[in-house]
Amino acid sequence: MTMSSHLQELRRKHSALAEKVEAAQRSPSADELAIGEMKKQKLRLKEEIERLSQN
């Protein structure tokens, strides 16, 4: 896998996770713990994208 395709896949995962977080937050029976975990995962992806983009 090339660096470019790896970054593209990370961005795709980040975007999909962002959509899941937004959908979960709109749900009246939202699981705040699960939302928090998704947000942490999203942040880790963002940090990895930024780290790899700087190289």
GROMACS elastic network, one bead per residue, 0.5 to 0.9 nm:
[ bonds ]
;  ai    aj funct       b0    kb
    1     4     6  0.82213   500
    1     5     6  0.63474   500
    1     6     6  0.63707   500
    2     5     6  0.52875   500
    2     6     6  0.61117   500
    2     7     6  0.86265   500
    3     6     6  0.50111   500
    3     7     6  0.61336   500
    3     8     6  0.85306   500
    3    52     6  0.81462   500
    4     7     6  0.52040   500
    4     8     6  0.61666   500
    4     9     6  0.86795   500
    5     9     6  0.61360   500
    5    10     6  0.86168   500
    6     9     6  0.51283   500
    6    10     6  0.62557   500
    6    11     6  0.86706   500
    7    10     6  0.50439   500
    7    11     6  0.61474   500
    7    12     6  0.85575   500
    7    48     6  0.88609   500
    7    49     6  0.62711   500
    7    52     6  0.74705   500
    7    53     6  0.77614   500
    8    11     6  0.51273   500
    8    12     6  0.61923   500
    8    13     6  0.87193   500
    9    13     6  0.62211   500
    9    14     6  0.85837   500
   10    13     6  0.51077   500
   10    14     6  0.61183   500
   10    15     6  0.86063   500
   10    45     6  0.65378   500
   10    46     6  0.81515   500
   10    48     6  0.82028   500
   10    49     6  0.66723   500
   11    15     6  0.61108   500
   11    16     6  0.85796   500
   11    45     6  0.78471   500
   11    46     6  0.78871   500
   11    49     6  0.72265   500
   12    15     6  0.51641   500
   12    16     6  0.61806   500
   12    17     6  0.85621   500
   13    16     6  0.51223   500
   13    17     6  0.60627   500
   13    18     6  0.85296   500
   13    42     6  0.83295   500
   13    45     6  0.78897   500
   14    17     6  0.51353   500
   14    18     6  0.61198   500
   14    19     6  0.87391   500
   14    41     6  0.85350   500
   14    42     6  0.56939   500
   14    43     6  0.84314   500
   14    45     6  0.61926   500
   14    46     6  0.69650   500
   15    18     6  0.50301   500
   15    19     6  0.63790   500
   15    20     6  0.87720   500
   15    42     6  0.85603   500
   16    19     6  0.51816   500
   16    20     6  0.63604   500
   16    21     6  0.87650   500
   17    21     6  0.61596   500
   17    22     6  0.86099   500
   17    38     6  0.69118   500
   17    39     6  0.80926   500
   17    41     6  0.82465   500
   17    42     6  0.63674   500
   18    21     6  0.51379   500
   18    22     6  0.62402   500
   18    23     6  0.86411   500
   18    38     6  0.83323   500
   18    39     6  0.79459   500
   18    42     6  0.70644   500
   19    22     6  0.51456   500
   19    23     6  0.61407   500
   19    24     6  0.85597   500
   20    23     6  0.51100   500
   20    24     6  0.60497   500
   20    25     6  0.85468   500
   20    35     6  0.87140   500
   20    38     6  0.81604   500
   21    24     6  0.51075   500
   21    25     6  0.61155   500
   21    26     6  0.87021   500
   21    35     6  0.60716   500
   21    36     6  0.87736   500
   21    38     6  0.66100   500
   21    39     6  0.70960   500
   22    25     6  0.51486   500
   22    26     6  0.63805   500
   22    27     6  0.88752   500
   23    26     6  0.52418   500
   23    27     6  0.65021   500
   24    27     6  0.51764   500
   24    28     6  0.84235   500
   24    29     6  0.83398   500
   24    30     6  0.56540   500
   24    31     6  0.76133   500
   24    32     6  0.87525   500
   24    34     6  0.88195   500
   24    35     6  0.68608   500
   25    28     6  0.77614   500
   25    29     6  0.87879   500
   25    30     6  0.60093   500
   25    31     6  0.84450   500
   25    32     6  0.82487   500
   25    35     6  0.74162   500
   26    29     6  0.87351   500
   26    30     6  0.74808   500
   27    30     6  0.52110   500
   27    31     6  0.88549   500
   30    33     6  0.88272   500
   30    34     6  0.82897   500
   30    35     6  0.76911   500
   31    34     6  0.53679   500
   31    35     6  0.62385   500
   31    36     6  0.86600   500
   32    36     6  0.60446   500
   32    37     6  0.86292   500
   33    36     6  0.50675   500
   33    37     6  0.63117   500
   33    38     6  0.87228   500
   34    37     6  0.50927   500
   34    38     6  0.62316   500
   34    39     6  0.86253   500
   35    38     6  0.50862   500
   35    39     6  0.61722   500
   35    40     6  0.86717   500
   36    39     6  0.50645   500
   36    40     6  0.62620   500
   36    41     6  0.86779   500
   37    40     6  0.50783   500
   37    41     6  0.62175   500
   37    42     6  0.85386   500
   38    41     6  0.50507   500
   38    42     6  0.60445   500
   38    43     6  0.85872   500
   39    43     6  0.61410   500
   39    44     6  0.86433   500
   40    43     6  0.50597   500
   40    44     6  0.62447   500
   40    45     6  0.86729   500
   41    44     6  0.50836   500
   41    45     6  0.62722   500
   41    46     6  0.86565   500
   42    45     6  0.51317   500
   42    46     6  0.62220   500
   42    47     6  0.86890   500
   43    47     6  0.61209   500
   43    48     6  0.85751   500
   44    47     6  0.51188   500
   44    48     6  0.61799   500
   44    49     6  0.85840   500
   45    48     6  0.51186   500
   45    49     6  0.61097   500
   45    50     6  0.86172   500
   46    49     6  0.50625   500
   46    50     6  0.61906   500
   46    51     6  0.85658   500
   47    50     6  0.51257   500
   47    51     6  0.60597   500
   47    52     6  0.85853   500
   48    52     6  0.60466   500
   48    53     6  0.83650   500
   49    52     6  0.52880   500
   49    53     6  0.59699   500
   49    54     6  0.87146   500
   50    53     6  0.50503   500
   50    54     6  0.63578   500
   51    54     6  0.54891   500
   51    55     6  0.70694   500
   52    55     6  0.55240   500
